[in-house]
Amino acid sequence: MLFSSTIFLFAFLPFVWIGYFLLKPFRRVSNVFLLIVSLLFYAFGEPIFVWLMITSIVVNYFLGLWSEKVEHGSKAGKWLMFWMLLYNIGILFVFKYLGPTMMFINTQGNYQLPIPDFLLPIGISFFTFQSISYVVDIYRKNAKAQHNILNVGLYISFFPQLIAGPIVRYNTIAWEIENRRENWNDFSTGMNRFVIGLAKKVLLSNTIAIVADRAFLQVNDGLSLVFAWVGAIAYGLQIYYDFSGYSDMVIGLGLMLGFHFDENFNFPYIAQSVSEFWRRWHISLGQWFRDYVYFPLGGSRVGNPDILIRNLFVVWLLTGIWHGAKETFIVWGLWFFIFILIEKLFPFTKWMRKKGRVWPRVYTLLVVLFGWVLFRSNSMTDAFSYFGSMLNPLKSHFLISQDLMYLKEYGLFLMAGLIFAVPLKPIKGMKWISPIAMWLLFMISVTYLVKGTYNPFIYFNF
């Protein structure tokens, strides 16, 4: 079920509101209600995999209880980590990577291994990483084990962030699971945040996607130089408004139900280095890899360039693989590894900043745009062909008439996307317009939603 669907907006969400606030005086009962509707939400799109969700809840509940009893670094603790990773990484590997791995083995030799054709459970990468962080944080004594299995179930399966994150740390909402205090200010703020996220997805991301899709579909069919650049920029805006819009909706839904989730985006396109970009983009994923992979390997504080290179390589290889087993995702991860490593070994961005803010941002945006081409391309062959259209004026036309038609029709949406991708100063004395503007924005979004086609969030695939 999509947040940006009429069945969610006008059936599921009102049902949740009514049921939740009727049960509000009874905290345990209201938590059970949220757990049930979360499982129903998941079952709406993936009924066959509800068993997997429930199994993950039960297994990680008992792993959490076990981790509370063992000492950090002990032999028993190491066995705990082994079994925890075996289960959580195991189910992720089986459903997401086993098929591509078998295909790769078959192509490397004269093998005919059977290739499983599993459906990919929606959101498995997110709820698996969230489950791992729960057990590891208890093992490290950074959080206390939850002894109520229903509350663990609510943490892992809570419908707002179940499908595409953010990856929520248990200790950030542990208190709110049992003691949250809902109020009108949070509810109204959450409503506004949800509407803004809905508008980002429906009005900007879905519309700008038309331009991006045309460009990438033309990669082997006469893509012009100008439209290649426009398409790369369009995809950068599409994925930003798609994912940040989803995160806004998650944060808004959480506020309406008494939960305060951390921000997942912080205007990444104003970053002045690639490292800063990744501190602003998909913040929860970056922090997860930092705390559960990078720091345990030694981070960058060991004073040894070889170890720094190894640690960054592992993190960015895993980041690419986390998005999928395609070669383009792996190369995409290693692309950012190269530039972040260069920035750490040769901090030239500090020198660039002395010359002003423009050049560091131009450099960062170029690296990110080329990265998005890798991310969006179906294969490395397509990616190199796209790069050729962007960089080789002899390879393609400068601009063709059909491209002009797209620019005229969707140019205003692209301009709006560029404008709202940077922080804007609030207009003084205009607060009274906010409720009216939010309702108008909601109605326009619903109108586009009804007229549009099925367009799921990009990160549902991960």
N, C-alpha and C positions, 0 to 999 in steps of 0.2 A: 504494500500500500504506500503510495507516494504522499508526502505532505502536500504537494502541489496537485492534489486531485480533489474533485468535488465530493467523492465519497468520504475522504478524510475530513475535509473542511466542514461539511454540512451533515455528516452522520456520525463518524467515529469520534471526532473531537468534542462535539456537544454532548455525546453520550458519556465520554470520560469526565468532562466538567461536571455534569449533573450528578453522576454516580460518586465522583470523588468528594465533592463538597457536601453531599448528603451524608457521607461517611466520615467527613473531616473530624468530628469530635472523637472518633474511635480510631486512633492512630494505627494500631495493628491491623484492624479491618481494612482501613484505607490503603495500607501497604499491600495487603493481599489482593485488593481490588486492582491496584496498579500492576501487580505481577500478572494477574489473570488477563487484563486488557493488553499488556505487553506481549504475552504469549499469543493472544488472539491476533494482535497486530502482525506478529511474525508469521503466524499460520495463514494469514490472508494471502501472503505472497509465496510462502514456502511451507505448506502444511506437512509435507513429507519430512521436513527437517526439524520439526518441533521436538522430536525425540532427541536429536543431537543437542539442541539447546538445553533441554532438561538434564540430559546426561552430563553436559559440561558444568551445569550448576551443581549437581550432586557431587561429581568428582572433585571439583575445585573447593567445594565446601569442606569436604573431609581433608583435602590437602591443606587447607587453611588451618584447620584444627590441629593437624599433625605439625605444621610448621611452627605453631605457637609453642609446642612442647620441646622442640629441639634447639640446640645452641647453634649460633651462626658459625660456620666453618667446621663443625663437627662431622664425624663420619656419617652419622644419621642424617645430618642436614644435607650432606652431599647426595646421599641416596634419595632424599626427599626431592631435591632439585632435579635429579635424574628422572625420577618417575613423573614429576610435574611436567618437565619439558617433553618427555616421551609421549605423554598423553596429548598435551596441547599442541605442540609442534607436529605430532603425529597426525592428528585429525586434519590440521591445516595442510600438511604435505599430501595426504591421501586424496583429499577433495580438490586441491588446487594445483598440485605439482606432480602427482604421480603420472598422469596421462602425458604431459609434456616431457617428463623424464624418460618414459618408455619410448616415446617417439624419437627423442634424441639418441638413445642407445641404439635403436633400430637403424638410424641413419649413419651411425658410426661404424657399422659392420654388417655382416650378413646375418642379421638377427630378425626374427619375426615374433617378438614378444607381444603378447596381447595388450592392447591399449584400452584401459578402462574408460568408459564414457560416463563419468559421474557428472551430475548437475552440480554447479557451484552454489553452496548455501550462501544466501545473501548475507553480507556483513561478517563472514567468518573471520576475516583478517582482523577486524576490529574487536569482536567479542573475545577472540582468542588472546590477543595482546592484552586486553583488559583483564582477563582471567589470570594471565601470567603475572601481571603487575600486582594483582591482589595477593597471590601466594608469596611472591618474592618480598613484597613490602612487609608482610607478617614475619617472614623468615628473618629479615634484616632488623626486625623490631621497630620498624617505622610505622607500623599500624597494628592494631589489635584485631584478633580473629573475631569474626561475627559468628555468634553461636546460634543464631536463628537462621535456619536454612532458607526460609522464605525471604529474608532480607538480603541474603547473598544472591538469591534468584532475582530479586528486584534490581540489585546493583548490576548484575551481568546482563539482564535482558530488558532493562528500562527502555521503553519504546522510543523516546525522543532521540537517543544517541545509539540505538542498537544497530542500525543499518550502516551508517557511514561516519560514526564517531561524533564528536571528538572522543579520543581515548581518555576516559575519566579515571583518575586515581581514586582508589577507595578512601584514602584518608582525607580527601577533599570534600567528600559528601557523607562520610560515616556518621557524623553527628546529625546531619539533616535527614538521614533515612529514618531515624527514630524520634527526632526532636524538632523538626522544621516548624517554622512559624509563617504561615501564609498571610499576606496582607494585600490590601487593594493597590498600594503603590507598586509592589512587585508584579501584581497581576496586570496592571495597565501598562507598565514598562515592558513586560513580557509580550503583551498583545502587540505593542508597537514594534518590538524587535522581530516578532514573527511575521508581521505584515511587510516589514522592510526586506526580510529574507525571502518571502514569497515573491515580492516584486523583483528582487535581484534575479531569481530563478526564471520567473515567467516572462517578465518584460525585457530583461537584458540578456541573460544567458541563452535562453531558448531562441531569441531573435538573432543575436549575434552568431549563434551556432550555424545559421543558414549560410552566412558568409564563409565561416571557417570550413564547413563541410564542402562547399563548392570548390574552394581552393584545394583542399586535400584530395578531392575526387578528381581534380584536373591534373594531378601531379604528373601523370604520364600521357596527358592529352592536351598539350599546348598551354600550360600554365604561364601566364605573363609575369614579367619581373615585378611590376607594381602590385599585382594581385597576390603574388607569392608573399610579399611583405605584409600586405593587408591581411591575408589569411593567417599568417603566423601571429600577428597582433590580435586578430579576432579570436583565435583559439586561446591565447593567453587571457583575454578578457572573459571568454566563455567559461573556461574552467575556474577562473577566479570567482565570478559571480555565481556559478553553479555551486561550488563547494563552500564559499564564504556565506552564500545565501542559505544553504542547508545548515551551516553552523549557527547562523543568526536565528533560524527557526528552532533549532535545538535549544539554544540558550533561552529563547523566548518561551518555549513550552516548559522548560525547567522552571523558570521564574513563576509562571502561572500556577505551577504545582508545588512551589516552595523550595525548589532546588536552585543552587547558584553554581553553574558550570563556568570553568575558566574560559577565557577567550581563545579562539583557535586561529584567528587571523588579525594582523595589525598593519594594514596598508603595506603589503610586501613590495609593491611596485615603486615605493619611494626609497627603497634600500640603496645604500651607497657601496655595498659589496655583496658578493654572492653569499658569504657567511651570514651577513645581516639579513639577506633575503630569507634564508632558511630559519632565522630566528623569528621571522614575521609570518611565514607561510606554514600552514598545517602544524601549528606550534606543538600540539599534543603528540604527534608522531615524532617530531624532532626531539622532544624531551624524553620520549620513551626510549629511543635508540641511544640517546646520551646517557641516561641513567641505568639502563639494563644491558647495554653492550659497550659503549665507548668508555665510560668511567671504569667498569670492571676490567677492561683490557689495559687500563693505565692512562687513558685520556691523552692529553697533550702536555701534561705536567711532568713527564718523566725525563725531559731534557735529552732525549735520544731521538734524532730524526727518523731512524729506521723504524722505531716503535710507533712514532707518530704516523708515518706513512702506512704501516700495517693496520693501525687502528682505524684510521680514516677510510682506508680501502675496504676493510671488513664492513664498516657501518654503511658506506654508500653502495657497496655490492648488495648487502641485505636490503637496503632501502629500495633499490631497483627491483630485486626479486620479490619483495613484499607486494609490489604493485602487480606483479604477474611474471610468468615464466617466459615471456616473449623476449627475444634478443634486444628489441628496441628499449624495453624497460631497463635491462641490465646495462646497456650502453648509456642510457639516460642517467642512471645512477653514477656510473663511472665518469661521465662528463662533468658532473658537479663535484665529484671527488677531486678531479684534476685541478679545478679552479679554487676550491677551498684549500687544498694542499698548497698551491702556489701562494695564496693569500697568507697562509700561516708561516710559510718559509720565507717569503719575500713580501713583507707588508707594504706593497706599493700603493695600496688604496689610501694609506695615510698621506703619502706624498701627493696623490691625486686630489685629496680633499683640500690640501693647502692651495691648490689652484682654483678651488671653487667646488660647488656641489654638483655642477652639471656633468663633468666628465666621469666621476665615479658612478653616477646614476646611468649614464649612457652605456658605460662598460657593463654594468650589472644587467641592464635590460637586454643588451645584445646577447649575453651569455644565457640568460633565462629564455629569451625567445628561441634561440637555436635549440635549447633544451626541450622546449615545448614541441618543436618540430619532430624531434626524436620520439617524444612521448606519444604524439598523435599518430605518427606514421604506422602503417600496417607492417612494414618490414624495413630493414636497413637499406634495401635497394630503393624503396620509395623515399626514404629520408634523404639519401644522397641525391636523388633526382630533384627533390624539393630544394635542397641546398643549392643545387645547380641553377634552378630558376631564380633563386634569390641573389646569387652572387655572379652569375655569368650572363651578361647582357647579350652575348652572341648566341646563347642557347635558346632564348625565347623572345617573344614580342615584348615590347615595353608595356603596352596596355592594349586590350582589345575592347570592342564595343560592348560585348556582353558584360564585361567587368564593370564598365561605366554604369550600366543599368543597375547592377547590384549596389554599387557605391551610392548612386542617387537614392535608391529605395531604402537602404539600411545605413546610410551615412550618419544620420542623426542618432541612431542607436549606438553606433561606434563612438561618436563624439561624447554621448552621455556616459558610455562605459569608461572612456578615458577620464572624464571629469570626476566621476564618483569613485574612481580608483585611488584618489588622493584625498587626504583629510581636508574638509572644508570648514571654514569658520562659521559658527552659527550666526544667523541674522538676529540682531537685538530687537526685542519688542514683538517677536513673531510667534511666541509660544502659544498664543490663543488659536493660531491656525493649525497647530499640530493635530488635534483630534479630527478636525475636518479633513486635513490632508491625508491622515492615515486611512480614514474611511474611503476617501476618493481613490487612494492608491489600492486599497483592497478590492474595490469594485472594478477598477480597471484591470487589475490582475486576474480576477475571476472571469471577466469578459474574455480576455486573451486565453485563459485556461480552457474555457468552454469551446472556443473557436479553434484552438490549437490541436495538435496531435500528441500522442503518447511520447513523452520525452523524459525518461528517468534521469536521476542524478548520476553524473559520471562515476562517482566513487562507489555507487552501488555495485559496480563490477569488481571491486577489490575486497 
